[in-house]
Amino acid sequence: MSAKDRPITSILVNIAAWFERRLHIVKIWNATGGHPIPKSSASWFYTFGSMTLLCFSIQIITGILLSLVYIPSASEAYRSLEFLNYQQELGWLLRAMHYWGSNCMVIVMFLHMTQVFLWGAYKYPRELTWISGVVLLFLTLGIAFTGQVMRFDSDAYWGVGIGAAILGRVPLVGAQLVNLLLGGPIIGTDTLSRFFALHVFVLPGSILALVSLHLRLVLLKGINEYPKPGIQVNRKTYDAAYEETLHKEGIPFIPNGIDKDIVANGLLLLVIVGLAIFVGPKGPGIPADPAIRISDASPDYPFLWLFAAAALAPHDTEWILFFVLPIIGTILLVGLPFYANQGEKHFRRRPVAILVVLLTYLGLGLLTYAGLTGPWSPHMEAWSGIPTNPEFIKARTPLELQGAVLFQNKQCRNCHAIGGTGGHRGPDLSVVGTRMDEPQLVRQVIQGGGNMPAYGNNLSQKEVNALVTYLVSLRPPNTIPAQIPSIPEKTEPGKAERVSAGEPTKQAQTGG
């Protein structure tokens, strides 16, 4: 080093030392990025926590940029989102990143909680780490729901309406809670303003505070080691055993334990960007209008399972779904590290834990699928947006073709599919001609029945005749139409005996 460079180096060293004496940067680094972790925890299974943090960071950055354009007003919110979609440069990409980042955050958060549960990381001494994670899960769901409301389209409007109806059933304070949620008696600008404050300030601030506490607890109590079968957690011996593990095989998180986190987060970022570019943002859909009742309004993906559960729940049992079950679930989650605080950690030695996870994901998956297909709601675009398969049209008589046109134009396909395409509120009619005969179909169309309304006042006799003729033709080739089972004529007492004795019947007498 030349003499000329020495003064510069000395100045830089003195500046770094000055900051170090005041900020203790080395000490902070050793306690955070350089803190030791068990070598076994440098695993792919331990990357979900940092992936959740990446999603939240994306939400913060894109949310700040979107708030520069978004107007939280009932009259302007929809227009500002359309401006972002079609006029603001890269506005659509920001919206898409924000939307898919939210969905991925919920999914990764669930995976993270599942991994923590199966690995027994909620046991001593990490009880508060688990509880803070549970609260973060609830806050994440809250920020996802309030984000949907920001679109203020029909889905958002009726979602808030359903939420208000649920809160209104809370005993004693239901009316006050509804007024607090809506900011008045109607869903309007005051409602949107309150949800905007929740989505932009209250919930993100709460998540930031809880994330800070969560990370502090992770640093204080350490990262859970990869569980080994037969190794029991004992409050009296665990702390010393964990310190011994760190002493023997501990590695610094940075740089030795962060490589898998970097790869996993890079892949997740590619997924979010890919979804944003190739799928795009969601909505806004049909503008919010209280005068228009939208039959197929539905929430975003994280809440489809709840939407389906509410639709499938028996009448007057919503209070169990929205009040009793959440309270029980919260108690079980928060209380888990207290009633299962010690003992085995490895999931293979905890079959009940595996069963709980499998049943939970199976239930959520099936309900989400039901929410996507929505068999309880008409498919409002089916009558005009989905062409009829040629196999259900060809070789039909003129009257049957007229019925096929009526079936399409009268929007029957909103509720009934043919060949699997169309609505699923009613049964698929691909082979209805083998199940019901003409009189039965006429009666069903005119009088209705089950979930089907009566159409006797909406169709003329000729239209009913053409429609039913077409429906009777919907059966596999070379099969006969459905037949009403013939009911044997009642015989008079003793008639059978007279016939068997040789007395001629009326049919025999008339030559029938």
C-alpha positions in Angstrom: 0.0 0.0 0.0 1.4 3.4 -1.0 1.8 6.2 1.5 -0.7 8.1 -0.5 -3.4 5.5 0.1 -2.6 5.1 3.8 -4.4 8.3 4.9 -7.6 7.3 3.1 -7.6 3.9 4.6 -6.9 5.3 8.0 -9.8 7.7 7.6 -12.2 4.9 6.6 -11.1 2.8 9.5 -11.6 5.6 11.9 -15.1 6.3 10.5 -16.0 2.7 10.8 -14.7 2.5 14.4 -16.6 5.7 15.2 -19.9 4.1 14.1 -19.0 0.8 15.8 -18.4 2.4 19.1 -21.9 4.0 19.0 -24.0 1.4 17.1 -22.2 -1.8 18.1 -22.8 -3.1 14.6 -20.5 -6.2 15.1 -22.4 -7.2 18.2 -25.8 -6.7 16.5 -24.6 -8.8 13.5 -23.3 -11.6 15.7 -26.7 -11.7 17.5 -28.7 -11.7 14.2 -27.3 -12.7 10.9 -24.3 -14.4 12.4 -26.1 -16.2 15.2 -25.5 -20.0 15.4 -28.1 -22.5 14.4 -28.1 -26.3 14.5 -26.6 -27.7 11.3 -29.7 -29.9 10.9 -32.0 -26.9 10.7 -30.3 -25.7 7.5 -32.9 -27.6 5.6 -35.4 -27.0 2.8 -38.2 -27.5 5.3 -37.0 -24.4 7.2 -37.3 -22.0 4.3 -41.0 -21.2 4.7 -40.5 -18.6 7.3 -38.2 -16.5 5.1 -40.5 -17.0 2.1 -43.4 -15.6 4.1 -41.2 -12.6 5.0 -40.4 -12.1 1.3 -44.1 -12.1 0.4 -44.8 -9.5 3.0 -41.9 -7.4 1.8 -43.5 -7.5 -1.7 -46.8 -6.5 -0.3 -45.3 -3.5 1.5 -43.3 -2.3 -1.6 -46.1 -2.8 -4.1 -48.7 -1.5 -1.7 -46.9 1.8 -1.2 -46.6 2.3 -5.0 -50.3 1.4 -5.5 -51.4 3.8 -2.8 -50.0 6.7 -4.8 -52.7 6.2 -7.4 -55.5 4.4 -5.6 -58.4 6.5 -4.3 -60.3 5.0 -1.3 -63.7 6.4 -2.3 -66.8 4.5 -3.3 -67.1 6.6 -6.4 -63.5 6.6 -7.4 -61.9 3.3 -6.3 -63.1 1.3 -9.2 -62.0 4.0 -11.7 -58.6 4.3 -10.1 -58.0 0.5 -10.5 -59.1 0.6 -14.1 -56.6 3.5 -14.5 -53.9 1.3 -13.1 -54.9 -1.6 -15.3 -55.0 0.3 -18.6 -53.3 3.7 -18.4 -50.7 3.8 -15.7 -47.4 2.4 -17.0 -46.8 -1.0 -15.4 -49.8 -0.4 -13.1 -51.3 -3.8 -14.1 -48.0 -5.5 -13.1 -48.0 -3.8 -9.7 -51.6 -4.9 -9.1 -50.8 -8.4 -10.2 -47.7 -8.6 -8.0 -49.7 -7.4 -5.0 -52.5 -9.8 -5.6 -50.5 -12.9 -6.2 -48.0 -11.9 -3.5 -51.0 -11.9 -1.1 -52.2 -15.4 -2.1 -48.7 -16.8 -1.9 -48.2 -15.2 1.5 -51.3 -17.0 2.8 -50.2 -20.4 1.3 -46.6 -20.2 2.5 -47.8 -19.1 5.9 -50.0 -22.2 6.2 -47.1 -24.4 5.1 -44.8 -22.7 7.6 -47.3 -23.3 10.4 -47.7 -26.9 9.2 -44.0 -27.5 9.3 -43.7 -26.0 12.8 -46.6 -28.2 14.0 -45.2 -31.4 12.5 -41.7 -30.7 13.7 -42.9 -30.0 17.3 -41.3 -26.6 17.3 -44.2 -25.2 19.4 -42.9 -27.2 22.5 -40.7 -25.8 25.2 -39.1 -23.3 25.2 -40.8 -21.8 22.0 -44.3 -21.4 23.3 -44.4 -17.6 22.6 -42.8 -18.1 19.2 -45.7 -20.4 18.2 -48.4 -18.0 19.7 -46.9 -15.0 17.9 -47.0 -17.1 14.7 -50.7 -17.9 15.2 -51.5 -14.2 15.6 -49.5 -13.5 12.5 -51.6 -16.0 10.6 -54.8 -14.3 11.7 -53.4 -10.9 10.7 -52.3 -12.3 7.3 -55.8 -13.5 6.6 -57.1 -10.1 7.7 -54.9 -8.2 5.4 -55.9 -10.6 2.5 -59.6 -10.0 3.1 -59.3 -6.2 3.5 -57.2 -6.2 0.2 -60.1 -7.8 -1.6 -62.4 -5.0 -0.4 -60.1 -2.4 -1.9 -61.3 -3.5 -5.4 -64.9 -2.4 -4.4 -66.4 -4.6 -7.1 -69.4 -6.9 -6.7 -67.3 -9.6 -5.0 -66.0 -7.0 -2.5 -69.4 -5.4 -1.9 -71.3 -8.6 -1.2 -68.3 -9.9 0.8 -68.6 -6.9 3.1 -72.3 -7.4 3.2 -71.9 -11.0 4.3 -69.4 -10.0 6.9 -71.7 -7.3 8.3 -74.6 -9.9 8.4 -72.3 -12.2 10.4 -71.3 -9.5 12.9 -74.9 -8.4 13.2 -75.7 -11.8 14.9 -73.3 -11.2 17.7 -75.4 -11.0 20.9 -75.8 -7.6 22.6 -73.2 -5.7 20.6 -74.0 -6.9 17.0 -75.5 -3.6 15.9 -72.5 -1.6 17.3 -70.0 -3.9 15.5 -71.8 -3.5 12.2 -71.8 0.3 12.6 -68.1 0.1 13.4 -67.3 -2.0 10.4 -69.4 0.0 7.9 -69.0 3.5 9.3 -72.8 3.9 9.0 -76.0 2.1 8.0 -74.8 1.4 4.4 -71.8 0.2 2.5 -70.2 3.2 1.0 -67.2 5.6 1.1 -67.0 5.5 4.9 -66.8 1.7 4.7 -64.1 1.7 2.1 -62.2 4.4 4.1 -62.2 2.2 7.2 -61.0 -0.9 5.3 -58.3 1.2 3.6 -57.0 2.3 7.0 -57.0 -1.3 8.2 -55.3 -2.6 5.0 -52.7 0.1 4.8 -51.9 1.2 8.3 -53.4 -1.0 11.1 -52.8 -4.5 9.9 -49.4 -4.0 8.3 -48.2 -2.1 11.4 -49.4 -4.9 13.6 -47.7 -7.5 11.4 -44.4 -5.5 11.5 -44.6 -5.4 15.3 -45.4 -9.1 15.5 -42.7 -10.0 13.0 -40.2 -8.1 15.1 -41.3 -9.9 18.2 -41.3 -13.3 16.4 -37.8 -12.8 15.1 -36.6 -11.7 18.5 -38.0 -14.9 20.0 -36.4 -16.9 17.3 -33.0 -15.3 18.2 -33.5 -15.7 21.9 -34.8 -19.3 21.9 -33.0 -20.5 18.8 -34.2 -22.3 15.7 -35.8 -25.7 16.4 -33.4 -28.5 15.6 -34.4 -31.2 13.1 -36.3 -33.6 15.3 -35.0 -37.2 15.8 -37.2 -40.1 16.7 -37.0 -41.0 20.3 -35.5 -37.7 21.5 -37.8 -36.4 24.1 -38.3 -32.7 25.1 -37.8 -32.3 28.8 -38.0 -28.8 30.4 -35.3 -29.6 32.9 -32.7 -30.8 30.4 -33.6 -29.3 27.0 -31.8 -25.9 27.3 -28.5 -27.5 28.2 -28.9 -30.1 25.5 -29.6 -27.4 22.9 -26.6 -25.4 23.9 -24.5 -28.5 23.6 -25.8 -29.1 20.1 -24.9 -25.5 19.1 -21.5 -26.0 20.6 -20.8 -29.2 18.7 -22.4 -28.7 15.3 -23.6 -25.1 15.3 -23.1 -23.0 12.2 -23.6 -19.3 11.6 -26.9 -18.6 9.8 -25.0 -16.3 7.4 -23.3 -17.5 5.3 -23.5 -21.2 6.1 -27.3 -21.6 6.7 -28.8 -19.2 4.3 -28.1 -20.8 1.0 -31.3 -22.8 0.8 -33.3 -19.8 1.9 -31.9 -17.8 -1.0 -32.7 -20.5 -3.6 -36.3 -21.0 -2.2 -37.0 -17.3 -2.1 -35.6 -16.9 -5.6 -38.0 -19.6 -6.9 -40.9 -18.0 -5.1 -40.1 -14.6 -6.6 -40.1 -16.2 -10.0 -43.5 -17.8 -9.4 -45.0 -14.5 -8.2 -43.6 -12.6 -11.2 -44.6 -15.4 -13.6 -48.2 -15.4 -12.3 -48.3 -11.6 -12.4 -47.1 -11.5 -16.1 -49.0 -14.4 -17.5 -52.2 -14.4 -15.4 -52.3 -10.8 -14.5 -54.3 -9.0 -11.7 -57.7 -9.9 -10.5 -60.5 -7.5 -11.4 -62.0 -5.3 -10.8 -65.1 -7.3 -11.8 -68.6 -6.0 -12.0 -68.9 -2.6 -10.4 -70.4 -2.6 -6.9 -74.1 -1.8 -7.1 -76.6 -2.6 -4.3 -79.4 -2.6 -6.8 -77.9 -5.6 -8.7 -77.7 -8.9 -6.9 -74.8 -10.9 -8.2 -75.5 -14.6 -7.8 -71.9 -15.8 -8.4 -70.0 -13.3 -6.3 -67.2 -15.1 -4.5 -64.1 -14.2 -2.4 -60.4 -14.6 -3.3 -58.7 -18.0 -3.2 -57.7 -18.0 0.6 -61.4 -17.7 1.6 -63.0 -20.0 -1.0 -63.1 -22.8 1.6 -65.0 -20.6 4.0 -67.4 -19.5 1.3 -68.1 -23.1 0.4 -68.6 -24.1 4.0 -71.1 -21.3 4.5 -73.0 -22.4 1.3 -73.1 -26.0 2.3 -73.8 -25.6 6.0 -77.4 -26.5 7.0 -79.8 -23.7 7.4 -79.5 -21.7 10.7 -76.1 -23.2 11.5 -74.0 -20.3 10.4 -73.5 -19.2 14.0 -71.6 -22.5 14.6 -69.4 -21.9 11.5 -68.6 -18.3 12.2 -68.6 -18.1 16.0 -68.3 -21.5 17.7 -65.7 -23.2 15.4 -63.4 -20.1 15.2 -63.4 -19.8 19.0 -62.7 -23.5 19.5 -60.0 -23.4 16.8 -58.3 -20.4 18.3 -58.3 -22.0 21.8 -56.7 -25.2 20.4 -54.0 -23.3 18.4 -53.1 -20.9 21.2 -53.2 -23.6 23.9 -51.3 -26.2 21.9 -47.8 -25.4 23.4 -49.3 -25.7 26.9 -51.2 -29.0 26.8 -48.5 -30.6 24.5 -45.4 -28.9 25.9 -43.1 -31.8 26.3 -42.4 -35.3 24.9 -41.8 -36.5 21.3 -41.2 -34.1 18.5 -40.7 -36.3 15.5 -43.9 -36.6 13.4 -43.4 -40.3 12.8 -43.9 -40.8 16.6 -46.9 -38.5 16.6 -49.6 -40.2 14.4 -52.3 -37.9 15.7 -50.5 -34.9 14.4 -50.2 -36.4 11.0 -53.9 -37.3 11.0 -54.8 -33.7 12.0 -52.7 -32.2 9.2 -54.1 -34.7 6.6 -57.7 -34.1 7.6 -57.2 -30.3 7.7 -55.7 -30.1 4.2 -58.2 -32.6 2.8 -61.1 -30.5 4.2 -59.6 -27.2 3.0 -58.9 -28.7 -0.4 -62.3 -30.2 -0.9 -64.1 -27.0 0.3 -61.8 -24.9 -2.0 -62.7 -27.1 -4.9 -66.4 -26.7 -4.1 -65.9 -23.0 -3.9 -64.2 -22.9 -7.3 -67.0 -25.0 -9.0 -69.7 -23.3 -7.0 -72.5 -25.9 -7.5 -74.9 -23.8 -5.5 -74.6 -20.8 -7.8 -75.6 -20.4 -11.5 -72.9 -20.0 -14.1 -74.2 -16.7 -15.5 -72.0 -16.7 -18.6 -72.7 -20.3 -19.7 -75.7 -19.6 -21.9 -73.8 -17.2 -24.1 -70.1 -18.0 -23.5 -70.0 -21.8 -23.8 -70.9 -23.4 -27.2 -73.0 -26.6 -27.2 -71.0 -29.7 -28.1 -71.9 -30.8 -31.7 -72.8 -34.3 -30.5 -75.8 -32.9 -28.7 -77.0 -31.1 -31.8 -76.4 -33.3 -34.8 -79.1 -35.7 -36.1 -81.8 -33.8 -34.3 -85.3 -33.2 -35.8 -86.4 -29.6 -36.5 -88.5 -29.6 -33.4 -85.6 -30.9 -31.3 -83.3 -28.2 -32.8 -85.8 -25.6 -31.8 -85.7 -26.9 -28.3 -81.9 -26.8 -28.3 -82.1 -23.1 -29.3 -84.6 -22.5 -26.5 -82.4 -24.3 -24.0 -79.5 -21.9 -24.9 -81.4 -18.7 -25.3 -83.6 -19.2 -22.2 -80.3 -19.5 -20.2 -81.0 -23.0 -19.0 -77.3 -23.7 -19.1 -76.7 -21.3 -16.3 -77.8 -24.0 -13.9 -77.6 -27.2 -16.1 -74.6 -28.5 -17.9 -74.6 -30.6 -21.0 -71.6 -32.8 -21.6 -70.0 -31.3 -18.4 -70.0 -27.7 -19.6 -72.3 -25.2 -18.1 -73.7 -24.6 -14.6 -73.7 -27.2 -11.9 -76.5 -25.9 -9.7 -78.8 -28.5 -11.2 -78.0 -31.9 -12.6 -76.1 -32.5 -15.8 -78.7 -33.2 -18.5 -76.5 -35.1 -21.0 -78.6 -38.2 -20.6 -81.7 -36.9 -19.0 -83.8 -38.7 -21.6 -82.9 -42.0 -19.9 -84.0 -40.8 -16.5 -87.2 -38.9 -17.1 -89.9 -39.3 -19.7 -91.9 -36.6 -21.5 -94.7 -36.1 -18.9 -92.2 -35.9 -16.1 -90.1 -33.3 -17.9 -93.1 -31.2 -18.8 -94.2 -31.2 -15.1 -90.6 -30.3 -14.0 -90.4 -27.4 -16.5 -93.8 -26.0 -15.8 -94.1 -26.6 -12.0 -90.4 -26.7 -11.0 -89.3 -28.7 -8.0 -86.4 -29.1 -5.7 -84.1 -26.1 -6.3 -85.6 -25.4 -9.7 -88.2 -22.6 -10.1 -91.4 -23.0 -12.1 -91.2 -21.7 -15.7 -94.9 -22.2 -16.6 -95.5 -18.5 -16.8 -92.3 -17.9 -18.8 -92.7 -20.4 -21.6 -95.5 -20.9 -24.1 -97.0 -24.3 -24.7 -95.2 -24.6 -28.0 -91.9 -23.7 -26.3 -92.4 -26.2 -23.6 -93.2 -28.9 -26.2 -90.0 -28.1 -28.2 -87.8 -27.9 -25.1 -89.1 -31.2 -23.6 -88.7 -32.9 -27.0 -85.1 -31.9 -27.1 -84.5 -33.0 -23.5 -86.0 -36.4 -24.3 -83.6 -36.8 -27.1 -80.6 -36.4 -24.8 -79.6 -40.0 -24.3 -76.9 -42.3 -25.7 -77.4 -43.7 -29.2 -79.5 -46.8 -29.6 -81.2 -46.4 -26.2 -84.9 -46.0 -25.7 -86.4 -43.1 -23.8 -87.3 -43.4 -20.2 -90.5 -45.2 -19.5 -92.9 -44.8 -16.6 -93.2 -48.1 -14.9 -96.7 -49.6 -15.6 -98.9 -50.0 -12.6 -100.8 -53.3 -12.7 -104.6 -52.8 -12.7 -106.2 -53.7 -9.5 -108.2 -56.9 -9.7 -111.5 -57.4 -8.0 -111.5 -59.9 -5.2 -111.9 -63.4 -6.6 -111.2 -62.2 -10.1 -107.9 -64.0 -10.3 -109.6 -67.2 -9.1 -112.3 -66.8 -11.8 -109.6 -66.3 -14.5 -107.6 -69.3 -13.4 -110.9 -71.3 -13.4 -111.4 -70.5 -17.0 -113.7 -67.4 -16.9 -112.9 -65.2 -19.9 -111.6 -61.7 -19.2 -112.9 -58.5 -20.8 -109.8 -58.2 -22.8 -110.2 -61.7 -24.1 -113.9 -61.0 -24.9 -113.0 -57.9 -26.9 -110.1 -59.5 -28.7 -107.7 -57.0 -27.1 
